[in-house]
Every structure is written in structure tokens, then in C-alpha cells.
Amino acid sequence: MHKKTRMIAASVVAAVALGVAAPAASAVSAHRTVATVASSHSAAASSATVEVYPEVELSSEAAARAEGELVAQGKLSALKTLLKKSKPLFKAAVNAAKKGKAAFDRWVNSLSNLNPVKWAIKASPNYIITELIVWLAQQVI
């Protein structure tokens, strides 16, 4: 790593001495800044907790979204059934619901995009989500 850095530094010094690197150096510097910001953003996004529940997750986001939207067209019982497919998912939903709507919304957003529960809740009307949160908060786990 240090050898590579020294070689790059020597090349940059030679190019600057020849007067051809000034415009290129600023372009590379700007590119590195953009790349650093992008990589730190993606690292922050990937370091955000994404909850994965293999028992209910599907192979693609499109399939998960389609199933979630189908469940959202049903009744509250369809959402309950979907949540109960995975005991850890159900427990996490109960814990989030007991902390209130804002915590529940953060939990839903933390779910993997492959999870149909995420899309079912997001596609449900507000009154269904409110009923779901009330029901979950009453659960004893």
C-alpha cells in the first residue's frame, strides 16, 4: 500500500513539475471528493440497520412489493397473518409498536426491501396501520 502511494506521489510530482498536471490534479481531487462522499454515504446507508427475516423474505423487491400490496388490499387479519409467519419479526413488530407510531414507522423503514411486510404496511391505509399498532402493542410476548 505504501509503495503504491509513493509511486503515485512521485508521478504526481513529476507531472506537476512539467506543468501538465494542474488541471488534471484538480479534476482527480474533485473526483476523489465525490467518490469519498458517495462511498461514505453508501457506507452510512449500509451501516443503517436493515432487519432481515428470511422466513418471510422473497427473492426480489418486485415480488415482495407485489405480495405486500396484495396483502394491503385485504383486511387487518391479512397483515396479522403475514407478521405471524416469522416469530422474530412478530416480536420486533410488537416491541416497535409498544414504543409508539414513530418507532413503529422507523422499524418498518428498517425492514429489508425483500420483506413483503414492509410493503404491506406501507401500502395500507392509515387507519389499518393505527389498528395494527394498537393490536400489536396489546400483545404479550
C-alpha positions in Angstrom: 0.0 0.0 0.0 2.8 2.5 1.0 4.8 1.5 -2.1 1.8 2.2 -4.4 1.2 5.6 -2.6 4.8 6.6 -3.1 4.7 5.7 -6.8 1.6 7.7 -7.3 3.1 10.7 -5.3 6.2 10.5 -7.4 4.2 10.5 -10.6 2.1 13.5 -9.5 5.3 15.4 -8.5 6.8 14.8 -12.0 3.6 15.8 -13.7 3.3 19.0 -11.7 6.9 19.8 -12.4 6.1 19.5 -16.1 3.1 21.8 -15.7 0.6 19.4 -17.2 -1.0 18.1 -14.1 -2.6 21.2 -12.6 -5.9 20.8 -14.4 -5.8 17.1 -14.1 -4.9 17.2 -10.4 -7.9 19.4 -9.6 -10.2 17.1 -11.6 -8.8 14.0 -9.8 -9.2 15.8 -6.5 -12.8 16.7 -7.2 -13.5 13.1 -8.4 -11.9 11.7 -5.2 -14.1 14.1 -3.1 -17.2 12.9 -4.9 -16.2 9.3 -4.6 -15.4 9.7 -0.9 -18.7 11.4 -0.3 -20.5 8.7 -2.3 -18.7 5.9 -0.5 -19.3 7.4 2.9 -22.9 7.9 2.0 -23.3 4.3 0.9 -21.4 3.1 4.0 -23.7 5.1 6.1 -26.7 3.7 4.3 -25.4 0.2 4.6 -24.4 0.7 8.2 -28.0 1.6 9.0 -29.7 -1.3 10.5 -31.6 -3.4 7.9 -33.6 -6.1 9.5 -33.7 -9.3 7.6 -36.2 -12.1 8.3 -35.5 -15.0 5.9 -38.8 -16.7 6.8 -40.9 -14.1 5.0 -38.5 -12.5 2.5 -38.8 -13.1 -1.2 -36.2 -13.3 -3.9 -36.8 -9.9 -5.4 -38.0 -6.5 -4.3 -40.7 -6.5 -7.0 -42.1 -9.8 -5.7 -42.1 -8.6 -2.1 -43.7 -5.3 -3.1 -46.4 -7.2 -5.1 -47.2 -9.5 -2.3 -47.2 -6.7 0.2 -49.6 -4.6 -1.9 -51.9 -7.6 -2.3 -52.0 -8.1 1.5 -52.6 -4.4 2.0 -55.8 -4.7 -0.1 -57.1 -7.3 2.3 -58.1 -6.8 5.9 -56.2 -6.3 9.1 -56.2 -10.0 9.5 -54.1 -10.5 6.4 -51.4 -8.2 7.9 -51.5 -10.1 11.2 -51.1 -13.4 9.3 -48.1 -12.1 7.4 -46.5 -10.8 10.6 -47.0 -14.2 12.3 -45.1 -16.1 9.7 -41.9 -15.2 11.5 -41.7 -15.2 15.3 -38.7 -12.8 15.4 -40.4 -10.5 13.0 -43.6 -10.5 15.1 -41.6 -9.8 18.3 -39.8 -6.9 16.7 -43.1 -5.5 15.5 -44.6 -5.8 18.9 -41.6 -4.1 20.5 -41.7 -1.3 18.0 -45.5 -0.8 18.4 -45.2 -0.6 22.1 -42.8 2.4 21.6 -45.4 4.3 19.6 -46.2 5.2 15.9 -42.9 7.0 15.2 -40.8 4.0 16.5 -43.1 1.6 14.5 -42.6 3.7 11.3 -38.8 3.6 11.9 -38.9 -0.2 12.4 -40.9 -0.6 9.1 -38.4 1.5 7.2 -35.6 -0.6 8.7 -37.0 -3.8 7.1 -35.3 -5.2 4.1 -36.8 -4.3 0.7 -37.3 -8.0 0.1 -39.7 -8.2 3.0 -43.4 -8.1 1.9 -44.4 -7.0 5.4 -42.6 -3.7 4.7 -44.6 -3.1 1.6 -47.9 -4.4 3.0 -47.7 -1.8 5.9 -46.5 1.0 3.6 -49.4 0.3 1.2 -52.1 0.1 3.9 -54.4 2.9 4.8 -53.5 4.9 7.9 -56.5 3.6 9.9 -55.4 0.0 9.3 -51.8 0.8 10.4 -53.3 2.5 13.5 -55.4 -0.6 14.3 -52.3 -2.8 13.7 -50.2 -0.8 16.1 -52.9 -0.9 18.8 -53.3 -4.6 18.3 -49.5 -5.2 18.4 -49.0 -3.1 21.4 -51.5 -5.2 23.3 -49.7 -8.4 22.5 -47.7 -10.2 25.3 -44.5 -11.8 24.0 
